[in-house]
Amino acid sequence: MARAYSADLRRRVVDAAMGGLSARQAAERFDIGTATAIVWVRRFREGGELVARRQGKPRGLRLDPHAHYLLGLLEQTPDLTLAELAATLERERGIRVSLATVWTFLDRHGMTFKKRPRMRPSSSGRTSRQRDRSGSRNNPASTGAS
């Protein structure tokens, strides 16, 4: 991961912008990205912030405070889908999360969702290709191939 720019450089860029240059001009002058300079100047104007923020992804998830509730739901109804869990969270707790967030939470707690076993063949239509059934294309005995 890249390092944050120095506090000295941040101070010089912000000082130049406060001294009359635009953030874009200050970025060009100090050879940094335009978006970087714009963000630094905006943060300074809004709250006087000059220090680098912490880099990297956050340690916890939004669902960590609700772990007991979610795991309890899954104990009561083990076959809940990710979408059903997300909908229950929104309905009962007012928390709106993506399916990816729910999946990440469950993955971190060692829970997986397995696919259901294959269903027995339908009498009216094909549900899945059966292996080595007599008379099928995959069976060499039925096609005369050696």
C-alpha positions in Angstrom: 0.0 0.0 0.0 1.3 3.5 -0.8 2.2 5.9 1.9 0.4 9.0 2.7 1.9 12.3 1.6 3.8 14.2 4.3 2.2 16.7 6.5 4.6 19.4 5.2 3.5 18.9 1.6 -0.1 19.0 2.7 0.5 22.3 4.6 2.2 23.9 1.6 -0.5 22.8 -0.9 -3.3 24.2 1.4 -1.3 27.4 2.1 -0.9 28.0 -1.6 -4.6 27.4 -2.2 -5.6 29.7 0.7 -3.1 32.3 -0.6 -4.9 32.8 -3.9 -4.1 29.8 -6.1 -6.8 27.4 -7.0 -6.5 23.8 -5.8 -5.8 22.8 -9.4 -3.0 25.3 -9.7 -1.5 24.3 -6.3 -1.6 20.6 -7.5 0.3 21.5 -10.6 2.8 23.6 -8.7 3.6 20.8 -6.2 3.3 18.0 -8.7 0.5 16.1 -7.1 -2.8 14.8 -8.4 -5.6 17.4 -8.9 -8.2 15.3 -7.1 -5.8 15.0 -4.1 -5.3 18.7 -3.8 -9.0 19.4 -4.2 -9.8 17.0 -1.4 -7.1 18.4 0.9 -8.3 22.0 0.4 -12.0 21.0 0.9 -11.2 19.2 4.1 -9.2 22.1 5.4 -12.0 24.6 4.5 -14.7 22.4 6.1 -13.0 21.5 9.3 -9.3 22.6 9.4 -8.2 19.0 8.8 -4.6 18.6 7.5 -3.5 15.2 8.8 -3.7 12.1 6.6 -6.6 9.8 7.3 -6.1 6.2 8.1 -5.5 4.1 5.0 -6.9 0.6 4.3 -10.2 -1.0 4.7 -12.1 -0.7 8.0 -11.6 -3.5 10.5 -15.2 -4.3 11.2 -18.4 -4.6 9.4 -21.7 -2.7 9.8 -23.3 -6.0 10.9 -20.9 -6.8 13.7 -23.1 -5.0 16.3 -26.0 -7.2 15.2 -24.1 -10.5 15.2 -26.1 -12.0 18.1 -29.4 -11.1 16.3 -28.4 -12.5 12.9 -26.9 -15.7 14.2 -30.0 -16.2 16.3 -32.2 -15.8 13.2 -30.1 -18.4 11.4 -30.5 -20.8 14.4 -34.3 -20.5 14.2 -34.5 -20.7 10.4 -31.3 -22.2 9.0 -32.4 -22.0 5.3 -32.8 -18.2 5.1 -31.3 -16.7 1.9 -29.0 -13.7 1.8 -31.8 -11.6 0.4 -34.2 -12.7 3.1 -31.6 -11.9 5.8 -31.1 -8.4 4.2 -34.8 -7.8 4.0 -35.3 -8.9 7.7 -32.6 -6.5 8.8 -34.2 -3.6 7.0 -37.7 -4.4 8.2 -36.9 -5.2 11.8 -33.7 -3.2 12.5 -33.9 -0.4 9.9 -30.5 -1.4 8.5 -30.1 -1.4 4.8 -27.2 -3.6 3.6 -26.1 -5.2 0.3 -26.1 -9.0 -0.2 -22.3 -8.8 -0.3 -22.2 -7.4 3.2 -24.4 -10.1 4.5 -22.3 -12.8 2.7 -19.1 -11.3 4.1 -20.5 -11.3 7.6 -21.6 -14.9 7.4 -18.3 -15.9 5.8 -16.4 -14.3 8.7 -18.5 -16.3 11.1 -17.8 -19.6 9.3 -21.3 -20.0 7.9 -21.8 -21.2 4.3 -24.8 -21.8 2.2 -24.6 -25.0 0.1 -26.7 -25.7 -2.9 -29.6 -28.1 -2.5 -29.1 -31.7 -3.7 -30.2 -32.5 -7.2 -33.9 -33.2 -7.4 -35.3 -36.4 -8.8 -36.0 -36.2 -12.5 -39.3 -34.7 -13.6 -41.7 -36.9 -15.5 -42.8 -34.1 -17.8 -39.5 -32.4 -18.6 -35.8 -32.5 -18.2 -34.5 -30.9 -15.0 -30.8 -31.8 -15.4 -28.6 -34.0 -17.5 -28.3 -37.4 -15.9 -25.0 -39.2 -16.1 -24.6 -42.7 -17.7 -28.3 -43.4 -18.0 -29.0 -46.2 -20.4 -30.2 -44.7 -23.7 -28.5 -41.3 -23.1 -26.0 -39.7 -25.4 -23.3 -40.0 -22.8 -23.5 -43.7 -22.6 -21.2 -45.4 -25.1 -23.2 -48.7 -24.9 -26.3 -47.0 -26.2 -24.7 -45.3 -29.2 -22.7 -48.3 -30.4 -19.4 -46.5 -29.8 -16.5 -48.6 -28.6 
